[in-house]
Amino acid sequence: MADISANQPLRFWKNTVNEETIVLDNSSAQTVYRGHALVIDQNVDAVYAVLFDSGLTLATGDVILGIALEGFTVLTADTETDNKIKYATWGSVIGFLMSQFGTFTDADNGDVVYLSDSGTLTVTASTNLKIGVIHKIEDGYVYVRLTTPDQNA
């Protein structure tokens, strides 16, 4: 698996989605796809969000917000406060397509799940981004109950 490079076909378990809006940081250009995890990277901007991918090193104090519900492109010349994006946060149950994000079985239900890059879910903690708990496996999707926002320890 690798970082995502297109909007993802997310599903929502019984329409369980808690939606919020946040401003994206414009200190460097970024293209956020539907399905990207969003974080507050204390080394970049303590107020506005950036996408999580394999190029971002998490540090203590970084805040994991949730999963982008839409795509959005940010340019450095943009007025930062115009860069608003919707994302799913705590309590949302999001289905990720297993052929894109990794394969799981019913035995994984209840396990804590992490992203090792923006397109790979894993049950291995290591230095990976914790996003939630596996809720259900169904029809080729792994449904994750988000425990975000959460602070990286």
N, CA and C atoms as an extended XYZ file, in Angstrom:
459
Properties=species:S:1:pos:R:3:atomname:S:1:resname:S:1:resid:I:1 pbc="F F F"
N         0.838       -1.179        0.000 N   MET     1
C         0.000        0.000        0.000 CA  MET     1
C         0.884        1.243        0.000 C   MET     1
N         0.288        2.357       -0.353 N   ALA     2
C         1.041        3.607       -0.433 CA  ALA     2
C         0.093        4.777       -0.198 C   ALA     2
N         0.658        5.978       -0.227 N   ASP     3
C        -0.157        7.171       -0.049 CA  ASP     3
C        -1.252        7.233       -1.113 C   ASP     3
N        -2.427        7.728       -0.719 N   ILE     4
C        -3.517        7.849       -1.685 CA  ILE     4
C        -3.246        8.999       -2.656 C   ILE     4
N        -3.732        8.851       -3.873 N   SER     5
C        -3.503        9.870       -4.901 CA  SER     5
C        -4.788       10.222       -5.645 C   SER     5
N        -5.925        9.889       -5.029 N   ALA     6
C        -7.233       10.217       -5.588 CA  ALA     6
C        -8.267       10.145       -4.468 C   ALA     6
N        -9.427       10.746       -4.695 N   ASN     7
C       -10.511       10.650       -3.717 CA  ASN     7
C       -10.878        9.185       -3.508 C   ASN     7
N       -11.170        8.816       -2.271 N   GLN     8
C       -11.459        7.429       -1.920 CA  GLN     8
C       -12.961        7.193       -1.776 C   GLN     8
N       -13.416        5.964       -2.130 N   PRO     9
C       -14.837        5.626       -2.028 CA  PRO     9
C       -15.212        5.244       -0.592 C   PRO     9
N       -15.317        6.232        0.270 N   LEU    10
C       -15.640        5.984        1.674 CA  LEU    10
C       -17.113        5.604        1.823 C   LEU    10
N       -17.387        4.811        2.855 N   ARG    11
C       -18.766        4.491        3.234 CA  ARG    11
C       -18.935        4.881        4.703 C   ARG    11
N       -20.181        5.016        5.109 N   PHE    12
C       -20.467        5.403        6.495 CA  PHE    12
C       -21.464        4.417        7.080 C   PHE    12
N       -21.074        3.782        8.190 N   TRP    13
C       -21.902        2.769        8.830 CA  TRP    13
C       -23.172        3.422        9.376 C   TRP    13
N       -24.307        3.025        8.836 N   LYS    14
C       -25.617        3.531        9.267 CA  LYS    14
C       -25.628        5.052        9.377 C   LYS    14
N       -24.974        5.704        8.402 N   ASN    15
C       -24.904        7.170        8.338 CA  ASN    15
C       -24.312        7.802        9.587 C   ASN    15
N       -23.434        7.067       10.249 N   THR    16
C       -22.794        7.578       11.455 CA  THR    16
C       -21.594        8.421       11.061 C   THR    16
N       -21.820        9.725       10.898 N   VAL    17
C       -20.720       10.630       10.567 CA  VAL    17
C       -20.925       11.945       11.317 C   VAL    17
N       -19.916       12.341       12.048 N   ASN    18
C       -19.900       13.622       12.754 CA  ASN    18
C       -18.989       14.546       11.966 C   ASN    18
N       -19.582       15.548       11.347 N   GLU    19
C       -18.861       16.410       10.412 CA  GLU    19
C       -18.449       17.729       11.062 C   GLU    19
N       -17.207       18.122       10.813 N   GLU    20
C       -16.669       19.403       11.272 CA  GLU    20
C       -15.999       20.076       10.068 C   GLU    20
N       -15.632       21.336       10.225 N   THR    21
C       -14.909       22.076        9.200 CA  THR    21
C       -13.667       22.687        9.823 C   THR    21
N       -12.556       22.672        9.093 N   ILE    22
C       -11.315       23.288        9.574 CA  ILE    22
C       -10.601       23.955        8.398 C   ILE    22
N        -9.730       24.885        8.721 N   VAL    23
C        -8.905       25.567        7.721 CA  VAL    23
C        -7.627       24.762        7.505 C   VAL    23
N        -7.206       24.659        6.245 N   LEU    24
C        -5.964       23.969        5.900 CA  LEU    24
C        -4.801       24.968        5.864 C   LEU    24
N        -3.658       24.541        6.371 N   ASP    25
C        -2.445       25.349        6.364 CA  ASP    25
C        -1.974       25.590        4.927 C   ASP    25
N        -1.442       26.795        4.650 N   ASN    26
C        -0.951       27.079        3.303 CA  ASN    26
C         0.543       27.407        3.278 C   ASN    26
N         1.291       26.983        4.298 N   SER    27
C         2.724       27.259        4.289 CA  SER    27
C         3.438       26.474        3.189 C   SER    27
N         2.820       25.376        2.735 N   SER    28
C         3.288       24.684        1.531 CA  SER    28
C         2.049       24.163        0.807 C   SER    28
N         2.140       24.047       -0.510 N   ALA    29
C         1.006       23.572       -1.295 CA  ALA    29
C         0.685       22.130       -0.897 C   ALA    29
N        -0.591       21.802       -0.885 N   GLN    30
C        -0.997       20.429       -0.573 CA  GLN    30
C        -2.300       20.107       -1.279 C   GLN    30
N        -2.412       18.859       -1.715 N   THR    31
C        -3.654       18.374       -2.297 CA  THR    31
C        -4.204       17.307       -1.370 C   THR    31
N        -5.337       17.616       -0.787 N   VAL    32
C        -6.008       16.694        0.127 CA  VAL    32
C        -7.059       15.940       -0.670 C   VAL    32
N        -7.083       14.620       -0.505 N   TYR    33
C        -8.093       13.790       -1.153 CA  TYR    33
C        -9.092       13.307       -0.115 C   TYR    33
N       -10.299       13.009       -0.572 N   ARG    34
C       -11.296       12.405        0.305 CA  ARG    34
C       -10.704       11.110        0.840 C   ARG    34
N       -10.635       10.984        2.162 N   GLY    35
C       -10.035        9.806        2.782 CA  GLY    35
C        -8.719       10.097        3.466 C   GLY    35
N        -8.109       11.258        3.203 N   HIS    36
C        -6.877       11.639        3.899 CA  HIS    36
C        -7.163       11.903        5.371 C   HIS    36
N        -6.243       11.502        6.235 N   ALA    37
C        -6.302       11.912        7.638 CA  ALA    37
C        -5.780       13.338        7.722 C   ALA    37
N        -6.403       14.148        8.586 N   LEU    38
C        -5.978       15.524        8.805 CA  LEU    38
C        -5.412       15.660       10.207 C   LEU    38
N        -4.309       16.407       10.324 N   VAL    39
C        -3.650       16.584       11.619 CA  VAL    39
C        -3.258       18.044       11.822 C   VAL    39
N        -3.078       18.400       13.074 N   ILE    40
C        -2.427       19.660       13.422 CA  ILE    40
C        -0.987       19.288       13.720 C   ILE    40
N        -0.073       19.674       12.827 N   ASP    41
C         1.354       19.383       12.979 CA  ASP    41
C         1.994       20.580       13.678 C   ASP    41
N         2.359       20.401       14.938 N   GLN    42
C         2.897       21.495       15.746 CA  GLN    42
C         4.165       22.102       15.148 C   GLN    42
N         4.879       21.337       14.311 N   ASN    43
C         6.098       21.857       13.671 CA  ASN    43
C         5.788       22.736       12.462 C   ASN    43
N         4.544       22.690       11.974 N   VAL    44
C         4.155       23.454       10.790 CA  VAL    44
C         3.248       24.612       11.175 C   VAL    44
N         2.136       24.293       11.840 N   ASP    45
C         1.147       25.310       12.207 CA  ASP    45
C         0.329       24.756       13.366 C   ASP    45
N         0.284       25.459       14.470 N   ALA    46
C        -0.427       24.984       15.659 CA  ALA    46
C        -1.931       25.251       15.596 C   ALA    46
N        -2.411       25.859       14.506 N   VAL    47
C        -3.828       26.210       14.402 CA  VAL    47
C        -4.511       25.505       13.235 C   VAL    47
N        -3.859       25.485       12.060 N   TYR    48
C        -4.490       24.971       10.853 CA  TYR    48
C        -3.986       23.570       10.506 C   TYR    48
N        -4.816       22.815        9.787 N   ALA    49
C        -4.552       21.404        9.516 CA  ALA    49
C        -3.679       21.175        8.284 C   ALA    49
N        -3.000       20.031        8.291 N   VAL    50
C        -2.275       19.517        7.131 CA  VAL    50
C        -2.702       18.064        6.935 C   VAL    50
N        -2.471       17.549        5.728 N   LEU    51
C        -2.792       16.149        5.483 CA  LEU    51
C        -1.701       15.260        6.074 C   LEU    51
N        -2.101       14.032        6.430 N   PHE    52
C        -1.142       13.039        6.899 CA  PHE    52
C        -0.789       12.136        5.733 C   PHE    52
N         0.523       11.984        5.483 N   ASP    53
C         0.998       11.010        4.510 CA  ASP    53
C         2.360       10.515        4.976 C   ASP    53
N         3.003        9.707        4.162 N   SER    54
C         4.280        9.093        4.566 CA  SER    54
C         5.391       10.119        4.753 C   SER    54
N         5.223       11.340        4.247 N   GLY    55
C         6.240       12.376        4.395 CA  GLY    55
C         6.163       13.141        5.694 C   GLY    55
N         5.118       12.910        6.488 N   LEU    56
C         4.933       13.638        7.744 CA  LEU    56
C         5.399       12.795        8.919 C   LEU    56
N         6.312       13.335        9.704 N   THR    57
C         6.768       12.648       10.908 CA  THR    57
C         5.985       13.186       12.091 C   THR    57
N         5.245       12.307       12.744 N   LEU    58
C         4.463       12.721       13.899 CA  LEU    58
C         5.359       12.979       15.094 C   LEU    58
N         4.995       13.974       15.888 N   ALA    59
C         5.730       14.309       17.098 CA  ALA    59
C         4.744       14.424       18.249 C   ALA    59
N         5.257       14.343       19.456 N   THR    60
C         4.427       14.519       20.635 CA  THR    60
C         3.713       15.854       20.545 C   THR    60
N         2.414       15.847       20.796 N   GLY    61
C         1.632       17.075       20.754 CA  GLY    61
C         0.894       17.310       19.462 C   GLY    61
N         1.254       16.597       18.382 N   ASP    62
C         0.490       16.719       17.143 CA  ASP    62
C        -0.925       16.178       17.392 C   ASP    62
N        -1.923       16.803       16.798 N   VAL    63
C        -3.313       16.434       17.046 CA  VAL    63
C        -3.921       15.818       15.790 C   VAL    63
N        -4.459       14.619       15.946 N   ILE    64
C        -5.124       13.926       14.863 CA  ILE    64
C        -6.588       14.352       14.897 C   ILE    64
N        -7.068       14.977       13.802 N   LEU    65
C        -8.420       15.533       13.786 CA  LEU    65
C        -9.473       14.567       13.274 C   LEU    65
N        -9.210       13.912       12.141 N   GLY    66
C       -10.191       13.031       11.532 CA  GLY    66
C        -9.862       12.769       10.078 C   GLY    66
N       -10.886       12.415        9.297 N   ILE    67
C       -10.727       11.996        7.909 CA  ILE    67
C       -11.445       12.986        6.980 C   ILE    67
N       -10.723       13.465        5.959 N   ALA    68
C       -11.291       14.415        4.997 CA  ALA    68
C       -12.492       13.799        4.276 C   ALA    68
N       -13.558       14.578        4.187 N   LEU    69
C       -14.772       14.128        3.503 CA  LEU    69
C       -14.861       14.629        2.071 C   LEU    69
N       -13.885       15.440        1.675 N   GLU    70
C       -13.872       16.010        0.327 CA  GLU    70
C       -12.436       16.282       -0.081 C   GLU    70
N       -12.225       16.444       -1.368 N   GLY    71
C       -10.919       16.820       -1.863 CA  GLY    71
C       -10.761       18.333       -1.852 C   GLY    71
N        -9.513       18.786       -1.751 N   PHE    72
C        -9.251       20.223       -1.721 CA  PHE    72
C        -7.784       20.459       -2.048 C   PHE    72
N        -7.518       21.458       -2.896 N   THR    73
C        -6.137       21.816       -3.225 CA  THR    73
C        -5.818       23.173       -2.622 C   THR    73
N        -4.672       23.241       -1.950 N   VAL    74
C        -4.210       24.465       -1.298 CA  VAL    74
C        -2.950       24.954       -1.996 C   VAL    74
N        -2.922       26.243       -2.317 N   LEU    75
C        -1.733       26.881       -2.878 CA  LEU    75
C        -1.160       27.842       -1.841 C   LEU    75
N         0.137       28.062       -1.888 N   THR    76
C         0.758       28.962       -0.910 CA  THR    76
C         0.280       30.402       -1.066 C   THR    76
N        -0.202       30.772       -2.247 N   ALA    77
C        -0.681       32.134       -2.481 CA  ALA    77
C        -2.132       32.332       -2.028 C   ALA    77
N        -2.799       31.257       -1.617 N   ASP    78
C        -4.188       31.352       -1.168 CA  ASP    78
C        -4.299       32.167        0.108 C   ASP    78
N        -5.458       32.791        0.296 N   THR    79
C        -5.777       33.380        1.594 CA  THR    79
C        -6.100       32.204        2.507 C   THR    79
N        -5.278       32.022        3.524 N   GLU    80
C        -5.350       30.799        4.326 CA  GLU    80
C        -6.750       30.514        4.860 C   GLU    80
N        -7.431       31.503        5.369 N   THR    81
C        -8.738       31.270        5.980 CA  THR    81
C        -9.822       30.892        4.974 C   THR    81
N        -9.529       30.982        3.666 N   ASP    82
C       -10.472       30.527        2.640 CA  ASP    82
C       -10.368       29.023        2.384 C   ASP    82
N        -9.343       28.395        2.906 N   ASN    83
C        -9.064       26.971        2.642 CA  ASN    83
C        -9.788       26.082        3.651 C   ASN    83
N       -11.110       26.056        3.593 N   LYS    84
C       -11.906       25.280        4.549 CA  LYS    84
C       -12.278       23.932        3.963 C   LYS    84
N       -12.157       22.900        4.795 N   ILE    85
C       -12.468       21.546        4.355 CA  ILE    85
C       -13.318       20.859        5.418 C   ILE    85
N       -14.245       19.994        4.943 N   LYS    86
C       -15.079       19.209        5.850 CA  LYS    86
C       -14.373       17.898        6.152 C   LYS    86
N       -14.495       17.473        7.416 N   TYR    87
C       -13.887       16.202        7.797 CA  TYR    87
C       -14.758       15.487        8.817 C   TYR    87
N       -14.613       14.162        8.874 N   ALA    88
C       -15.323       13.333        9.853 CA  ALA    88
C       -14.448       13.228       11.090 C   ALA    88
N       -15.090       13.325       12.249 N   THR    89
C       -14.337       13.315       13.494 CA  THR    89
C       -14.907       12.270       14.447 C   THR    89
N       -14.553       12.385       15.717 N   TRP    90
C       -14.869       11.435       16.771 CA  TRP    90
C       -16.272       10.855       16.652 C   TRP    90
N       -16.365        9.538       16.765 N   GLY    91
C       -17.646        8.852       16.733 CA  GLY    91
C       -18.103        8.433       15.355 C   GLY    91
N       -17.544        9.025       14.315 N   SER    92
C       -17.898        8.623       12.950 CA  SER    92
C       -17.428        7.192       12.710 C   SER    92
N       -18.206        6.439       11.954 N   VAL    93
C       -17.807        5.078       11.577 CA  VAL    93
C       -17.643        5.080       10.061 C   VAL    93
N       -16.381        5.051        9.633 N   ILE    94
C       -16.045        5.199        8.218 CA  ILE    94
C       -15.568        3.866        7.648 C   ILE    94
N       -16.101        3.536        6.479 N   GLY    95
C       -15.677        2.338        5.773 CA  GLY    95
C       -14.596        2.665        4.762 C   GLY    95
N       -13.460        1.976        4.900 N   PHE    96
C       -12.346        2.112        3.960 CA  PHE    96
C       -12.302        0.851        3.092 C   PHE    96
N       -12.181        1.018        1.786 N   LEU    97
C       -12.128       -0.096        0.852 CA  LEU    97
C       -10.866       -0.915        1.102 C   LEU    97
N       -11.035       -2.187        1.440 N   MET    98
C        -9.877       -3.005        1.814 CA  MET    98
C        -8.906       -3.215        0.661 C   MET    98
N        -9.366       -3.227       -0.571 N   SER    99
C        -8.439       -3.397       -1.694 CA  SER    99
C        -7.501       -2.195       -1.816 C   SER    99
N        -7.851       -1.075       -1.206 N   GLN   100
C        -7.001        0.120       -1.209 CA  GLN   100
C        -6.200        0.275        0.077 C   GLN   100
N        -6.788       -0.083        1.215 N   PHE   101
C        -6.199        0.239        2.519 CA  PHE   101
C        -5.648       -0.955        3.293 C   PHE   101
N        -5.846       -2.175        2.822 N   GLY   102
C        -5.342       -3.349        3.527 CA  GLY   102
C        -6.479       -4.277        3.910 C   GLY   102
N        -6.161       -5.557        4.036 N   THR   103
C        -7.165       -6.582        4.286 CA  THR   103
C        -7.260       -6.918        5.770 C   THR   103
N        -8.492       -7.044        6.236 N   PHE   104
C        -8.771       -7.395        7.617 CA  PHE   104
C        -9.845       -8.475        7.642 C   PHE   104
N        -9.979       -9.158        8.777 N   THR   105
C       -11.003      -10.191        8.939 CA  THR   105
C       -11.830       -9.870       10.180 C   THR   105
N       -12.899      -10.652       10.375 N   ASP   106
C       -13.746      -10.459       11.558 CA  ASP   106
C       -12.950      -10.599       12.856 C   ASP   106
N       -11.862      -11.344       12.821 N   ALA   107
C       -11.026      -11.506       14.015 CA  ALA   107
C       -10.391      -10.182       14.444 C   ALA   107
N       -10.342       -9.212       13.539 N   ASP   108
C        -9.751       -7.908       13.853 CA  ASP   108
C       -10.743       -6.939       14.504 C   ASP   108
N       -12.027       -7.301       14.543 N   ASN   109
C       -13.027       -6.421       15.155 CA  ASN   109
C       -12.603       -6.051       16.577 C   ASN   109
N       -12.679       -4.751       16.902 N   GLY   110
C       -12.305       -4.268       18.228 CA  GLY   110
C       -10.852       -3.868       18.358 C   GLY   110
N       -10.028       -4.190       17.352 N   ASP   111
C        -8.613       -3.824       17.405 CA  ASP   111
C        -8.429       -2.337       17.119 C   ASP   111
N        -7.453       -1.738       17.781 N   VAL   112
C        -7.066       -0.365       17.479 CA  VAL   112
C        -6.417       -0.370       16.101 C   VAL   112
N        -6.719        0.655       15.292 N   VAL   113
C        -6.188        0.700       13.934 CA  VAL   113
C        -5.454        2.019       13.706 C   VAL   113
N        -4.408        1.934       12.900 N   TYR   114
C        -3.495        3.048       12.639 CA  TYR   114
C        -3.317        3.201       11.134 C   TYR   114
N        -2.853        4.376       10.720 N   LEU   115
C        -2.408        4.598        9.343 CA  LEU   115
C        -0.887        4.658        9.351 C   LEU   115
N        -0.236        3.839        8.505 N   SER   116
C         1.223        3.913        8.388 CA  SER   116
C         1.616        4.908        7.301 C   SER   116
N         0.715        5.153        6.360 N   ASP   117
C         0.793        6.240        5.388 CA  ASP   117
C        -0.656        6.567        5.063 C   ASP   117
N        -0.925        7.452        4.159 N   SER   118
C        -2.316        7.870        3.958 CA  SER   118
C        -3.198        6.803        3.315 C   SER   118
N        -2.607        5.715        2.836 N   GLY   119
C        -3.393        4.684        2.175 CA  GLY   119
C        -3.236        3.299        2.756 C   GLY   119
N        -2.675        3.172        3.965 N   THR   120
C        -2.443        1.854        4.541 CA  THR   120
C        -2.889        1.811        5.995 C   THR   120
N        -3.929        1.003        6.260 N   LEU   121
C        -4.370        0.759        7.631 CA  LEU   121
C        -3.612       -0.431        8.194 C   LEU   121
N        -3.298       -0.375        9.487 N   THR   122
C        -2.580       -1.461       10.145 CA  THR   122
C        -3.002       -1.528       11.609 C   THR   122
N        -2.812       -2.692       12.227 N   VAL   123
C        -3.062       -2.824       13.666 CA  VAL   123
C        -1.754       -2.702       14.448 C   VAL   123
N        -0.684       -2.326       13.765 N   THR   124
C         0.625       -2.143       14.391 CA  THR   124
C         0.797       -0.698       14.823 C   THR   124
N         1.049       -0.478       16.113 N   ALA   125
C         1.175        0.878       16.650 CA  ALA   125
C         2.441        1.557       16.145 C   ALA   125
N         3.602        1.066       16.537 N   SER   126
C         4.895        1.618       16.134 CA  SER   126
C         4.852        3.140       16.168 C   SER   126
N         5.232        3.800       15.086 N   THR   127
C         5.175        5.262       14.995 CA  THR   127
C         4.013        5.695       14.106 C   THR   127
N         3.015        4.831       13.966 N   ASN   128
C         1.901        5.085       13.067 CA  ASN   128
C         0.834        5.970       13.703 C   ASN   128
N        -0.038        6.513       12.879 N   LEU   129
C        -1.097        7.429       13.289 CA  LEU   129
C        -2.336        6.655       13.735 C   LEU   129
N        -2.662        6.741       15.020 N   LYS   130
C        -3.854        6.076       15.551 CA  LYS   130
C        -5.092        6.838       15.096 C   LYS   130
N        -6.053        6.106       14.469 N   ILE   131
C        -7.271        6.783       14.033 CA  ILE   131
C        -8.535        6.238       14.683 C   ILE   131
N        -8.510        4.997       15.177 N   GLY   132
C        -9.731        4.473       15.778 CA  GLY   132
C        -9.685        2.995       16.069 C   GLY   132
N       -10.885        2.395       16.079 N   VAL   133
C       -11.062        0.977       16.410 CA  VAL   133
C       -11.880        0.336       15.297 C   VAL   133
N       -11.479       -0.877       14.902 N   ILE   134
C       -12.220       -1.590       13.865 CA  ILE   134
C       -13.600       -1.955       14.405 C   ILE   134
N       -14.625       -1.518       13.689 N   HIS   135
C       -16.017       -1.703       14.103 CA  HIS   135
C       -16.656       -2.908       13.423 C   HIS   135
N       -16.382       -3.077       12.126 N   LYS   136
C       -17.032       -4.128       11.352 CA  LYS   136
C       -16.287       -4.345       10.044 C   LYS   136
N       -16.347       -5.570        9.553 N   ILE   137
C       -15.833       -5.921        8.228 CA  ILE   137
C       -17.046       -6.346        7.410 C   ILE   137
N       -17.264       -5.685        6.264 N   GLU   138
C       -18.430       -6.046        5.470 CA  GLU   138
C       -18.271       -5.584        4.030 C   GLU   138
N       -18.600       -6.475        3.099 N   ASP   139
C       -18.686       -6.144        1.680 CA  ASP   139
C       -17.413       -5.491        1.142 C   ASP   139
N       -16.242       -5.985        1.580 N   GLY   140
C       -14.974       -5.465        1.073 CA  GLY   140
C       -14.498       -4.195        1.745 C   GLY   140
N       -15.184       -3.763        2.791 N   TYR   141
C       -14.801       -2.552        3.537 CA  TYR   141
C       -14.477       -2.897        4.978 C   TYR   141
N       -13.516       -2.171        5.529 N   VAL   142
C       -13.251       -2.229        6.969 CA  VAL   142
C       -13.792       -0.921        7.540 C   VAL   142
N       -14.730       -1.046        8.476 N   TYR   143
C       -15.354        0.122        9.102 CA  TYR   143
C       -14.615        0.451       10.395 C   TYR   143
N       -14.212        1.707       10.506 N   VAL   144
C       -13.421        2.167       11.658 CA  VAL   144
C       -14.196        3.241       12.408 C   VAL   144
N       -14.369        3.025       13.728 N   ARG   145
C       -14.966        4.057       14.579 CA  ARG   145
C       -13.845        4.995       15.000 C   ARG   145
N       -13.918        6.239       14.530 N   LEU   146
C       -12.855        7.205       14.801 CA  LEU   146
C       -12.805        7.580       16.283 C   LEU   146
N       -11.611        7.655       16.812 N   THR   147
C       -11.394        8.115       18.188 CA  THR   147
C       -10.708        9.471       18.181 C   THR   147
N       -10.764       10.139       17.037 N   THR   148
C       -10.155       11.455       16.885 CA  THR   148
C       -11.140       12.522       17.345 C   THR   148
N       -10.742       13.740       17.715 N   PRO   149
C        -9.347       14.142       17.751 CA  PRO   149
C        -8.610       13.497       18.918 C   PRO   149
N        -7.352       13.260       18.704 N   ASP   150
C        -6.510       12.612       19.690 CA  ASP   150
C        -5.121       13.216       19.583 C   ASP   150
N        -4.429       13.267       20.683 N   GLN   151
C        -3.087       13.840       20.674 CA  GLN   151
C        -2.060       12.732       20.546 C   GLN   151
N        -1.092       12.939       19.651 N   ASN   152
C        -0.018       11.965       19.489 CA  ASN   152
C         0.837       11.964       20.753 C   ASN   152
N         1.126       10.783       21.252 N   ALA   153
C         1.911       10.690       22.495 CA  ALA   153
C         3.372       10.406       22.205 C   ALA   153
